Amino acid sequence: MAESRILYCHCAYAKVVPEETKEQVLERLADSGVAFEAVADLCEMSARKDPALKRLAEGGALKVAACYPRAVRWLFQSADANLNGNSEILNMRDSKAGEVCRALLGEEGKVEESVA
Amino acid sequence: MSEEESSVLEKPSVRVVLYEGVGGRALESGRRRELLSTLLKAGYPVSRVSTGGELAPADDSPLIVLGDFADEQLPSAEVAGTKGRVAFHDVNGDDASTLVERVENFREEVSGREAKEWLPWFPVIDYDRCTHCMQCLSFCLFGVYGVDEEQQIQAQNLDKCKTNCPACSRVCPEVAIMFPKYHSGPANGDEVKDEDVHREAMKIDISALLGGDIYSKLRERREVAKERFSRERDEKKALSERKRCLSKLTKEMDVPPEVLASLPSPDEIKRRAEEAARKASEASMAKRRRDFEGDYSEN
């Protein structure tokens, strides 16, 4: 079972995260039995300075499945929400679904690399 | 910012809770996946509650709790911390698209208006790299950038940014501007390498062509080729020069043609460039003054 809270970004308004990767990560999270937060698009929330970003960033370790860590960090920052040092950002643009799921969920997050 | 423009960014947030905790039955795997995917594609944040794992605490945003509620035991614990409006809905009998409609109806009910689509394309500043040189403020003709009360650069009018235009990130000498939805690095947020800094800095001359210096370029050319241009009208020459610059911008800075087509008239460009240059100059002076005062107080 994951110790950190989990946040998944669906990057709904662009096709920069491979569709296959984000769908597989979402499916694996959905099947895992673990509670998690999923947002449609972190960029959109950041632009609106959505207070939910503050809520998500506060309160202990957070694992974020989204895109490049530098971008994610400053997206939170521009919404006046600071990711704390315990946060881990997993890049679905560059990593395979299996790697992301393992980092999010540990061994139970393992998925077939051949389809990732 | 006008009322029409601001409404795009003021879309109220409604949080959907997909409840499978105590008092709710677990959904069938395929149904859970479909619901999650459909709600996210429709733009809603979803908190999946189950008996395992931990979620962030509740906030004040309105909540709609979806679940298969066994024996009508509603999950009051989950919503205990929220001050926002809460609605519950049993998912039995509704397919995913009907449930999204219900969420949308709830959102309209609490916000009193329809959602406006906006593709979230805007600059994100990496303040670890930014030196507040104001190059971006001087360059952007659409008024995206501004300064805060301490004269520090900010991306302020995000909905004025032109979709798919990364030009300001290409003129930033510190490679501090990101567009997270851009196709390639480092503007997409990927790591910045030494060679990126050199490559980006070289673009500054091109940016100057668009930001008002077009007229000084014209004057220089006029001196050199007085005879050739003498029979042409100024406006025609300006237009031709502008086209030349714009074509260069399209090729070298990846500015989409539709953004270039939406540029204001040459006079308006000049006015905006002067206004931006004035703001940038004021901000730079204020920064120098602050730096000087800081140095002075240290000594």
HADDOCK unambig.tbl for C-alpha pairs under 7 A between the chains (distance, minus, plus):
assign (segid A and resid 2 and name CA) (segid B and resid 53 and name CA) 6.67 0.50 0.50
assign (segid A and resid 5 and name CA) (segid B and resid 54 and name CA) 5.68 0.50 0.50
assign (segid A and resid 5 and name CA) (segid B and resid 55 and name CA) 6.07 0.50 0.50
assign (segid A and resid 10 and name CA) (segid B and resid 40 and name CA) 6.68 0.50 0.50
assign (segid A and resid 12 and name CA) (segid B and resid 41 and name CA) 5.74 0.50 0.50
assign (segid A and resid 13 and name CA) (segid B and resid 119 and name CA) 6.11 0.50 0.50
assign (segid A and resid 14 and name CA) (segid B and resid 181 and name CA) 6.59 0.50 0.50
assign (segid A and resid 16 and name CA) (segid B and resid 181 and name CA) 6.21 0.50 0.50
assign (segid A and resid 16 and name CA) (segid B and resid 183 and name CA) 6.59 0.50 0.50
assign (segid A and resid 27 and name CA) (segid B and resid 33 and name CA) 5.94 0.50 0.50
assign (segid A and resid 30 and name CA) (segid B and resid 32 and name CA) 6.79 0.50 0.50
assign (segid A and resid 30 and name CA) (segid B and resid 33 and name CA) 6.07 0.50 0.50
assign (segid A and resid 31 and name CA) (segid B and resid 29 and name CA) 6.35 0.50 0.50
assign (segid A and resid 33 and name CA) (segid B and resid 50 and name CA) 6.33 0.50 0.50
assign (segid A and resid 33 and name CA) (segid B and resid 52 and name CA) 6.34 0.50 0.50
assign (segid A and resid 34 and name CA) (segid B and resid 50 and name CA) 6.16 0.50 0.50
assign (segid A and resid 34 and name CA) (segid B and resid 52 and name CA) 4.93 0.50 0.50
assign (segid A and resid 34 and name CA) (segid B and resid 53 and name CA) 5.02 0.50 0.50
assign (segid A and resid 35 and name CA) (segid B and resid 48 and name CA) 5.24 0.50 0.50
assign (segid A and resid 35 and name CA) (segid B and resid 49 and name CA) 4.90 0.50 0.50
assign (segid A and resid 35 and name CA) (segid B and resid 50 and name CA) 5.16 0.50 0.50
assign (segid A and resid 35 and name CA) (segid B and resid 52 and name CA) 5.93 0.50 0.50
assign (segid A and resid 35 and name CA) (segid B and resid 53 and name CA) 4.80 0.50 0.50
assign (segid A and resid 35 and name CA) (segid B and resid 54 and name CA) 5.84 0.50 0.50
assign (segid A and resid 35 and name CA) (segid B and resid 55 and name CA) 6.45 0.50 0.50
assign (segid A and resid 36 and name CA) (segid B and resid 47 and name CA) 5.92 0.50 0.50
assign (segid A and resid 36 and name CA) (segid B and resid 48 and name CA) 5.32 0.50 0.50
assign (segid A and resid 36 and name CA) (segid B and resid 55 and name CA) 6.24 0.50 0.50
assign (segid A and resid 37 and name CA) (segid B and resid 46 and name CA) 5.94 0.50 0.50
assign (segid A and resid 37 and name CA) (segid B and resid 47 and name CA) 4.38 0.50 0.50
assign (segid A and resid 37 and name CA) (segid B and resid 48 and name CA) 6.16 0.50 0.50
assign (segid A and resid 37 and name CA) (segid B and resid 55 and name CA) 6.99 0.50 0.50
assign (segid A and resid 38 and name CA) (segid B and resid 45 and name CA) 5.65 0.50 0.50
assign (segid A and resid 38 and name CA) (segid B and resid 46 and name CA) 5.09 0.50 0.50
assign (segid A and resid 38 and name CA) (segid B and resid 47 and name CA) 6.11 0.50 0.50
assign (segid A and resid 39 and name CA) (segid B and resid 40 and name CA) 6.56 0.50 0.50
assign (segid A and resid 39 and name CA) (segid B and resid 44 and name CA) 6.63 0.50 0.50
assign (segid A and resid 39 and name CA) (segid B and resid 45 and name CA) 4.13 0.50 0.50
assign (segid A and resid 39 and name CA) (segid B and resid 46 and name CA) 6.21 0.50 0.50
assign (segid A and resid 40 and name CA) (segid B and resid 40 and name CA) 4.65 0.50 0.50
assign (segid A and resid 40 and name CA) (segid B and resid 41 and name CA) 6.50 0.50 0.50
assign (segid A and resid 40 and name CA) (segid B and resid 43 and name CA) 4.92 0.50 0.50
assign (segid A and resid 40 and name CA) (segid B and resid 44 and name CA) 5.74 0.50 0.50
assign (segid A and resid 40 and name CA) (segid B and resid 45 and name CA) 5.65 0.50 0.50
assign (segid A and resid 43 and name CA) (segid B and resid 120 and name CA) 6.02 0.50 0.50
assign (segid A and resid 44 and name CA) (segid B and resid 120 and name CA) 5.10 0.50 0.50
assign (segid A and resid 47 and name CA) (segid B and resid 9 and name CA) 6.91 0.50 0.50
assign (segid A and resid 47 and name CA) (segid B and resid 158 and name CA) 6.92 0.50 0.50
assign (segid A and resid 48 and name CA) (segid B and resid 9 and name CA) 5.13 0.50 0.50
assign (segid A and resid 48 and name CA) (segid B and resid 10 and name CA) 6.35 0.50 0.50
assign (segid A and resid 55 and name CA) (segid B and resid 56 and name CA) 6.31 0.50 0.50
assign (segid A and resid 55 and name CA) (segid B and resid 57 and name CA) 6.81 0.50 0.50
assign (segid A and resid 55 and name CA) (segid B and resid 59 and name CA) 6.95 0.50 0.50
assign (segid A and resid 56 and name CA) (segid B and resid 56 and name CA) 5.66 0.50 0.50
assign (segid A and resid 68 and name CA) (segid B and resid 189 and name CA) 5.47 0.50 0.50
assign (segid A and resid 68 and name CA) (segid B and resid 190 and name CA) 5.74 0.50 0.50
assign (segid A and resid 70 and name CA) (segid B and resid 189 and name CA) 5.38 0.50 0.50
assign (segid A and resid 70 and name CA) (segid B and resid 190 and name CA) 6.87 0.50 0.50
assign (segid A and resid 71 and name CA) (segid B and resid 178 and name CA) 6.91 0.50 0.50
assign (segid A and resid 71 and name CA) (segid B and resid 180 and name CA) 5.89 0.50 0.50
assign (segid A and resid 71 and name CA) (segid B and resid 189 and name CA) 4.61 0.50 0.50
assign (segid A and resid 74 and name CA) (segid B and resid 124 and name CA) 6.67 0.50 0.50
assign (segid A and resid 74 and name CA) (segid B and resid 125 and name CA) 6.91 0.50 0.50
assign (segid A and resid 74 and name CA) (segid B and resid 126 and name CA) 6.20 0.50 0.50
assign (segid A and resid 75 and name CA) (segid B and resid 124 and name CA) 6.62 0.50 0.50
